[in-house]
């Protein structure tokens, strides 16, 4: 082989080696990054049934679905005695944040108030984090804190709260006592909390107008989406709807998906509306009549679609919706219990 040919062949080999090393490096980076993302799933099930007294006891299991390996595994289970079965697995602390009644480890509901607990899977230590809550709708652990939506003993409106895990202190949003949070989602990249809210006093007035016969059709009341920083002291109003109820929000890296339902007609006549908006420009990037569940979900890493909980008469599980193709793909079916909620963790 001529010297020039040898040099060219060597250069090509080095180039191929460089490309191979770069590809392997990129694959490893992606693998490491994707391995941080998983879906925490809450499932409740019938633990026992007394045929004589027609009485059932229910348990709750927390599962983890690994988005990289597509494997699902159970990490924790506990008796259900809270109003709603709720729990989230946090891989960073190897702990489960979940709800149960205060000082109640049985299946029997004692009406002592639902509280948030932390169970450390390494040590087996179970710690009560709250003590004055009544019912809890959402729990999301992030960056040394736990954000939650709950009614309190002294106020049944659903408030947005934060538990500081470093010292156990609890903070709440600075809103009126009648403002209620319908649902929340956390943008972990931009460190913002998004919540759909309504005024419970306005809701009560609307309900009374219809129930009294003063209105022959359902009466709408205003829903808004607010954004807060992690300290809950910086609020931004994202949008408002006068005639639609906002039932779901998914947020990630300044993208927001929300689902809304027409409140001016009867439920069987109502239609779904969903939009994806760019928080910075307020541009609408996607709009459809697709339903995205309040039971939880979130954007994929590339922002090209969303994962969401699905529960119908025919199917329960997690689906992925692609914005470009507008097609749904089954991620995993949940046929081993009753699907409660999911939380995309990253």
C-alpha positions in Angstrom: 0.0 0.0 0.0 1.3 3.4 -0.9 2.2 5.8 2.0 -0.7 8.2 1.0 -3.2 5.3 1.1 -1.9 4.2 4.5 -2.4 7.7 5.9 -5.9 8.0 4.4 -6.9 4.6 5.8 -5.5 5.4 9.2 -7.4 8.7 9.2 -10.6 7.0 8.3 -10.1 4.4 11.0 -9.5 7.1 13.6 -12.6 9.0 12.4 -14.7 5.8 12.7 -13.2 5.2 16.1 -14.0 8.8 17.1 -17.6 8.5 15.9 -18.0 5.2 17.7 -16.7 6.6 21.0 -18.8 9.7 20.6 -21.9 7.5 19.9 -21.3 5.3 22.9 -20.7 8.4 25.0 -23.9 10.0 23.8 -25.8 6.7 24.4 -24.4 6.6 28.0 -25.4 10.2 28.6 -28.9 9.5 27.3 -29.1 6.4 29.4 -28.0 8.2 32.5 -30.4 11.1 31.9 -33.4 8.9 31.0 -32.8 6.6 34.0 -33.7 9.5 36.2 -37.2 9.5 34.8 -39.9 7.2 36.0 -43.6 7.1 36.8 -44.8 6.5 40.3 -48.2 4.8 40.3 -50.8 4.5 43.0 -53.1 1.4 42.9 -55.6 0.3 45.5 -57.0 -3.2 45.8 -59.3 -5.3 47.9 -57.3 -6.7 50.7 -60.0 -8.8 52.3 -63.7 -9.4 52.1 -66.2 -10.5 54.7 -69.1 -12.2 52.9 -71.2 -12.5 56.0 -71.2 -8.7 56.7 -70.6 -7.7 53.1 -67.6 -5.6 54.2 -64.3 -5.1 52.4 -61.0 -3.8 53.4 -58.7 -2.1 50.9 -55.0 -1.7 50.6 -52.8 0.6 48.6 -49.7 -0.3 46.6 -47.1 2.1 45.1 -45.5 0.9 41.9 -42.6 2.3 39.8 -42.6 2.2 36.1 -39.1 2.6 34.6 -39.3 4.5 31.4 -36.0 3.1 30.2 -36.4 -0.6 30.9 -40.3 -0.6 30.6 -40.4 -2.6 33.8 -42.9 -2.1 36.6 -42.3 -3.1 40.2 -44.0 -2.7 43.6 -42.1 -0.7 46.2 -44.5 -0.2 49.1 -48.0 -1.1 50.3 -50.1 0.1 53.2 -53.7 -0.1 54.5 -56.1 2.4 53.0 -57.9 4.4 55.7 -57.6 7.9 54.2 -60.3 9.5 52.1 -58.3 9.1 48.9 -55.6 6.5 48.2 -52.5 8.5 47.5 -48.7 7.9 47.5 -45.6 8.9 45.5 -42.2 7.1 45.4 -39.2 9.4 45.5 -36.1 7.6 44.2 -33.7 10.3 45.4 -34.5 9.7 49.0 -35.7 6.1 48.5 -38.9 7.1 50.4 -42.6 6.9 49.8 -44.8 10.0 50.7 -48.3 8.8 51.3 -51.6 9.5 53.1 -53.2 7.8 56.0 -55.2 8.8 59.0 -53.3 10.3 62.0 -51.9 7.5 64.2 -54.0 4.9 62.3 -52.2 1.8 60.9 -55.4 -0.2 60.4 -57.8 -0.7 57.6 -60.6 1.0 59.5 -61.4 4.6 59.0 -61.4 6.5 62.3 -61.9 10.1 61.0 -58.9 11.5 62.8 -57.9 13.5 59.7 -55.8 12.4 56.8 -52.1 13.3 57.1 -49.0 13.1 54.9 -46.4 10.5 56.0 -42.9 9.7 54.8 -41.8 6.0 54.9 -38.0 5.6 54.4 -37.4 2.3 52.6 -33.8 2.1 53.8 -34.5 2.5 57.5 -38.1 1.5 57.8 -38.8 4.7 59.7 -42.4 6.1 59.2 -42.7 9.8 59.9 -45.8 11.9 60.1 -45.2 15.2 58.3 -48.5 17.0 58.9 -51.0 17.0 61.8 -54.0 19.3 61.0 -55.1 18.2 57.5 -58.5 16.8 56.7 -58.2 15.3 53.2 -55.4 15.3 50.7 -55.7 15.4 46.9 -52.0 15.7 45.7 -48.5 15.0 46.9 -45.4 15.9 44.9 -41.9 15.7 46.5 -39.2 17.8 44.8 -35.9 19.4 45.9 -36.1 18.9 49.6 -39.7 19.8 49.9 -43.2 18.2 49.5 -45.9 20.2 47.8 -49.4 19.2 48.4 -53.1 20.2 47.9 -55.3 19.6 51.0 -58.3 20.7 53.0 -57.5 21.5 56.6 -59.4 21.0 59.8 -60.2 24.7 60.0 -60.7 25.4 56.3 -62.2 22.9 53.9 -61.0 24.8 50.8 -58.2 23.0 49.0 -55.0 24.9 49.7 -51.6 24.6 48.1 -49.0 23.9 50.8 -45.3 23.1 51.1 -43.5 20.9 53.7 -39.8 21.9 54.2 -38.2 18.5 54.8 -35.0 20.1 56.4 -36.9 21.4 59.4 -40.5 20.1 59.1 -42.0 23.6 58.8 -45.2 24.0 56.6 -46.1 27.0 54.4 -49.2 27.8 52.5 -50.0 30.1 49.6 -51.1 33.6 50.4 -54.6 33.4 49.0 -58.1 33.9 50.3 -59.7 31.2 52.4 -62.2 30.5 49.6 -59.7 29.9 46.8 -59.4 26.2 46.0 -56.7 24.3 44.0 -58.3 21.9 41.5 -55.0 20.3 40.4 -51.3 21.0 40.4 -48.2 20.2 38.3 -44.6 21.1 38.9 -42.1 22.3 36.3 -38.9 20.9 37.9 -36.7 22.6 35.3 -38.0 26.1 35.7 -38.9 25.5 39.4 -42.5 26.7 39.1 -45.7 25.2 40.4 -48.8 25.4 38.2 -52.3 25.0 39.7 -55.8 25.3 38.4 -57.9 27.3 40.9 -61.5 28.4 41.5 -63.3 30.3 44.2 -65.4 27.9 46.3 -67.8 30.7 47.2 -68.5 31.4 43.5 -68.9 27.6 43.0 -71.4 27.4 45.8 -73.4 30.3 44.4 -73.5 28.7 40.9 -74.6 25.4 42.4 -77.3 27.0 44.5 -78.7 28.9 41.4 -79.1 25.6 39.5 -80.4 23.5 42.5 -83.0 26.1 43.4 -84.4 26.2 39.9 -83.4 29.8 39.3 -81.4 28.5 36.3 -82.5 25.7 34.1 -78.9 25.0 33.0 -75.7 24.6 35.0 -74.1 27.9 35.9 -70.4 28.4 35.2 -67.9 29.9 37.5 -64.4 31.2 36.8 -61.3 28.9 36.7 -57.8 30.2 36.4 -54.3 28.8 36.2 -51.7 30.4 38.5 -48.0 29.8 38.6 -45.9 30.1 41.8 -42.2 29.8 42.6 -41.1 27.2 45.2 -41.3 29.8 48.0 -45.0 30.4 47.1 -44.3 34.2 47.2 -44.2 34.9 43.5 -47.5 34.4 41.7 -48.3 34.8 38.0 -51.7 34.4 36.4 -51.3 32.3 33.2 -54.9 32.3 31.9 -58.6 32.3 33.0 -61.8 30.7 31.7 -65.2 32.1 32.6 -67.3 29.2 31.2 -65.0 26.1 31.5 -63.7 24.1 34.4 -59.9 23.3 34.2 -59.4 19.8 35.5 -55.8 19.0 34.6 -52.5 20.7 34.1 -49.1 19.2 33.0 -46.0 21.5 33.1 -42.4 21.1 32.0 -39.7 23.6 30.9 -42.1 26.5 30.2 -44.6 24.3 28.4 -48.1 23.9 29.8 -50.9 21.5 28.9 -54.3 22.0 30.4 -57.6 20.2 30.0 -60.9 22.0 30.4 -64.6 21.0 30.3 -67.6 23.1 29.4 -69.5 24.1 32.5 -72.5 25.7 30.9 -74.2 22.4 29.8 -75.1 19.2 31.5 -72.2 16.7 31.9 -73.4 14.3 29.1 -73.4 17.3 26.7 -70.1 18.8 27.8 -67.0 18.7 25.5 -63.4 18.4 26.3 -60.8 21.0 25.2 -57.1 20.8 25.7 -54.3 23.1 24.7 -50.5 23.3 25.0 -49.1 26.7 25.4 -45.6 28.3 25.5 -45.4 30.1 28.8 -43.0 32.7 27.5 -44.7 33.7 24.3 -48.3 32.5 25.3 -48.5 31.0 21.9 -50.9 28.0 21.5 -48.8 25.1 20.2 -51.5 22.4 20.1 -55.2 22.3 20.5 -57.7 19.4 20.5 -60.6 17.8 22.1 -58.4 15.1 23.7 -59.0 14.3 27.3 -55.9 14.3 29.6 -56.7 13.0 33.0 -56.6 14.8 36.3 -55.2 11.6 37.8 -51.8 12.7 36.7 -49.4 12.9 33.8 -46.5 14.9 32.3 -44.5 15.9 29.3 -42.0 13.6 27.8 -38.3 14.7 28.0 -38.4 15.9 24.4 -41.7 17.8 24.9 -43.2 16.0 21.9 -45.9 14.3 23.8 -47.4 13.5 27.3 -47.8 10.5 29.5 -51.2 10.4 31.2 -53.3 8.1 33.4 -56.2 6.5 31.7 -59.2 4.8 33.3 -62.2 3.8 31.2 -64.7 1.0 31.2 -62.4 -1.0 28.9 -58.9 0.0 30.0 -56.8 1.3 32.9 -53.2 2.2 32.7 -50.7 4.8 31.3 -50.7 6.1 27.7 -48.4 8.3 25.7 -50.0 10.9 23.4 -47.9 12.1 20.5 -48.7 15.8 19.6 -47.5 15.4 16.0 -49.3 12.2 15.0 -52.1 12.7 17.6 -52.0 9.0 18.3 -52.1 7.3 21.7 -49.7 4.5 22.6 -50.2 2.2 25.6 -47.2 2.3 28.0 -48.5 -0.1 30.5 -51.8 -1.6 31.5 -52.9 -1.7 35.2 -55.0 -4.8 35.6 -53.9 -5.8 39.1 -56.0 -3.2 41.0 -57.8 0.1 40.8 -55.6 2.8 39.2 -55.6 5.9 41.5 -53.1 8.3 40.2 -49.6 8.7 38.6 -46.8 11.1 39.0 -44.0 11.6 36.4 -40.7 11.9 38.4 -37.5 13.4 37.0 
